[in-house]
Amino acid sequence: MALTEERIVATAHALLVDRGLPDLTMRRIAAELDVRPGALYYHVDSKQQLLARIAARVLRPLQAPAPDEDPRELMERFRRLVLPLRDGGDLMLVAFGLDPRLPPVPGLVGQLTARGFDEDDAERRAAAAVRLSLGAVAVEQNAALLRAADPQSADDAAREAARRAAEDRLHVRGIDLLLG
């Protein structure tokens, strides 16, 4: 099978899910594809570009949100896509640093302008909402990793459910404040 950008991104995405961001290396991706690492650079300029393409792949379902969808629901869908992805918050922080117009930003701006916000205000609110969500996801994921690594922090199911509910409420409150 020919080496293509899509094949590289799909392989890198699968490795991210299995091994996490720290273990996602160009060498490991090349080994998985049975090519030399240099062959990857014919299709992607850098590891950061590859991470941005993985993020775009993950966020594809948010590319064309319904104009009548509530912006809060779009942000909740964003969070639900990223939160379960191993190291998803960290991946998205890199990706949005490279391309701040990844989904859901364009759709969110459209939804906000349709609700009466001027373009500049909609852009600022969308950027702030995405950053709030990314920060929240990164904090939640890193806290979960720390709890998993500490045998003394083993929580019962009820405590974990309460923690998740509190995180959900905090995220919704922040989004409500930003989106008006």
C-alpha positions as CSV (number, residue, x, y, z in Angstrom):
1,M,0.0,0.0,0.0
2,A,1.3,3.4,-0.9
3,L,2.4,5.8,1.8
4,T,-0.1,8.8,1.9
5,E,-0.8,11.6,4.2
6,E,-4.1,10.1,5.2
7,R,-2.4,6.7,6.0
8,I,0.2,8.5,8.1
9,V,-2.5,10.5,10.0
10,A,-4.6,7.4,10.5
11,T,-1.7,5.4,11.9
12,A,-0.6,8.3,14.1
13,H,-4.1,8.6,15.4
14,A,-4.3,4.9,16.2
15,L,-0.9,5.1,18.0
16,L,-2.1,8.1,20.0
17,V,-5.1,6.2,21.2
18,D,-3.1,3.2,22.1
19,R,0.1,4.7,23.5
20,G,-0.6,8.4,24.3
21,L,1.1,11.6,23.1
22,P,4.4,11.2,24.9
23,D,5.0,7.9,23.0
24,L,3.9,9.2,19.6
25,T,7.2,9.6,17.8
26,M,8.0,9.8,14.1
27,R,10.2,6.7,14.5
28,R,7.3,4.8,16.0
29,I,4.9,5.9,13.3
30,A,7.4,5.0,10.6
31,A,8.0,1.6,12.2
32,E,4.3,0.9,12.2
33,L,4.1,1.8,8.5
34,D,7.3,-0.1,7.7
35,V,9.1,2.9,6.3
36,R,12.0,5.0,7.3
37,P,11.2,8.1,9.4
38,G,12.4,10.4,6.6
39,A,9.7,9.1,4.3
40,L,7.1,10.6,6.5
41,Y,8.4,14.1,5.9
42,Y,7.6,13.9,2.2
43,H,3.9,14.0,3.4
44,V,4.1,16.1,6.6
45,D,6.5,18.9,7.3
46,S,6.8,18.3,11.1
47,K,5.5,16.4,14.0
48,Q,3.5,19.5,15.0
49,Q,1.8,19.6,11.6
50,L,1.0,15.9,12.0
51,L,-0.6,16.6,15.4
52,A,-2.7,19.3,13.9
53,R,-3.9,16.9,11.2
54,I,-4.8,14.3,13.8
55,A,-6.7,17.0,15.6
56,A,-8.5,18.0,12.4
57,R,-9.4,14.4,11.8
58,V,-10.8,14.0,15.4
59,L,-12.8,17.3,15.0
60,R,-14.2,16.5,11.5
61,P,-17.7,15.9,13.0
62,L,-17.8,19.5,14.1
63,Q,-16.9,21.0,10.7
64,A,-20.4,21.9,9.6
65,P,-22.7,22.4,12.6
66,A,-26.3,23.1,12.0
67,P,-26.8,26.9,12.0
68,D,-29.8,26.5,14.4
69,E,-27.8,24.4,16.9
70,D,-27.3,26.1,20.2
71,P,-23.6,27.2,20.5
72,R,-23.5,25.6,24.0
73,E,-24.4,22.2,22.5
74,L,-21.7,22.6,19.9
75,M,-19.2,23.2,22.7
76,E,-20.5,20.2,24.6
77,R,-20.0,18.1,21.5
78,F,-16.5,19.4,21.2
79,R,-15.7,18.5,24.8
80,R,-17.3,15.0,24.4
81,L,-15.1,14.4,21.3
82,V,-11.8,15.4,23.0
83,L,-12.3,14.3,26.6
84,P,-12.2,10.5,26.0
85,L,-9.3,10.7,23.6
86,R,-6.1,9.8,25.4
87,D,-4.1,13.0,25.8
88,G,-6.8,14.7,23.8
89,G,-6.5,18.0,25.7
90,D,-2.7,18.2,25.2
91,L,-3.1,17.3,21.5
92,M,-5.7,20.0,20.9
93,L,-3.6,22.6,22.8
94,V,-0.8,22.0,20.3
95,A,-3.2,21.9,17.3
96,F,-5.0,25.1,18.2
97,G,-1.7,26.8,18.8
98,L,-0.9,26.1,15.2
99,D,-4.3,26.7,13.7
100,P,-6.8,28.6,15.9
101,R,-9.5,28.2,13.2
102,L,-9.9,24.4,13.7
103,P,-13.5,23.3,14.3
104,P,-15.6,24.2,16.1
105,V,-14.4,27.8,15.8
106,P,-15.8,28.7,12.4
107,G,-19.2,27.1,13.2
108,L,-19.3,28.7,16.6
109,V,-18.6,32.1,15.1
110,G,-21.4,31.6,12.6
111,Q,-23.8,30.5,15.3
112,L,-22.9,33.5,17.4
113,T,-23.3,36.0,14.6
114,A,-26.6,34.5,13.7
115,R,-27.7,35.2,17.3
116,G,-26.8,38.9,16.9
117,F,-23.1,39.2,18.0
118,D,-21.0,41.3,15.7
119,E,-18.2,39.4,13.9
120,D,-15.3,40.6,16.2
121,D,-17.2,39.8,19.4
122,A,-18.2,36.4,18.0
123,E,-14.6,35.6,17.1
124,R,-13.3,36.6,20.6
125,R,-16.1,34.6,22.3
126,A,-15.5,31.5,20.2
127,A,-11.7,31.7,20.8
128,A,-12.3,32.1,24.6
129,A,-14.9,29.2,24.7
130,V,-12.5,26.8,22.9
131,R,-9.6,27.8,25.2
132,L,-11.8,27.3,28.2
133,S,-12.8,23.9,27.0
134,L,-9.3,22.9,26.1
135,G,-8.0,23.9,29.5
136,A,-10.8,22.1,31.2
137,V,-10.2,18.9,29.3
138,A,-6.4,19.1,29.8
139,V,-6.9,19.6,33.6
140,E,-9.4,16.7,33.8
141,Q,-7.3,14.3,31.8
142,N,-4.1,15.1,33.7
143,A,-5.8,14.8,37.1
144,A,-7.2,11.4,36.0
145,L,-3.7,10.3,35.0
146,L,-2.4,11.4,38.4
147,R,-5.2,9.6,40.2
148,A,-4.5,6.4,38.2
149,A,-0.8,6.5,39.0
150,D,-1.4,6.9,42.8
151,P,-2.8,3.8,44.4
152,Q,-3.8,5.7,47.5
153,S,-6.1,7.9,45.5
154,A,-8.3,5.0,44.3
155,D,-11.8,6.4,44.4
156,D,-15.1,4.6,44.6
157,A,-17.5,4.9,41.7
158,A,-19.8,7.3,43.5
159,R,-16.9,9.7,44.2
160,E,-15.7,9.5,40.6
161,A,-19.2,10.2,39.3
162,A,-19.5,13.2,41.6
163,R,-16.2,14.5,40.4
164,R,-17.3,14.2,36.7
165,A,-20.6,15.9,37.4
166,A,-18.8,18.8,39.1
167,E,-16.4,19.1,36.1
168,D,-19.4,19.1,33.8
169,R,-21.2,21.8,35.8
170,L,-18.0,23.9,35.8
171,H,-17.6,23.6,32.1
172,V,-21.2,24.5,31.4
173,R,-21.0,27.5,33.7
174,G,-17.9,28.8,32.0
175,I,-19.4,28.4,28.5
176,D,-22.6,30.1,29.6
177,L,-20.6,33.1,30.8
178,L,-18.6,33.3,27.6
179,L,-21.4,32.8,25.1
180,G,-23.9,35.0,26.7
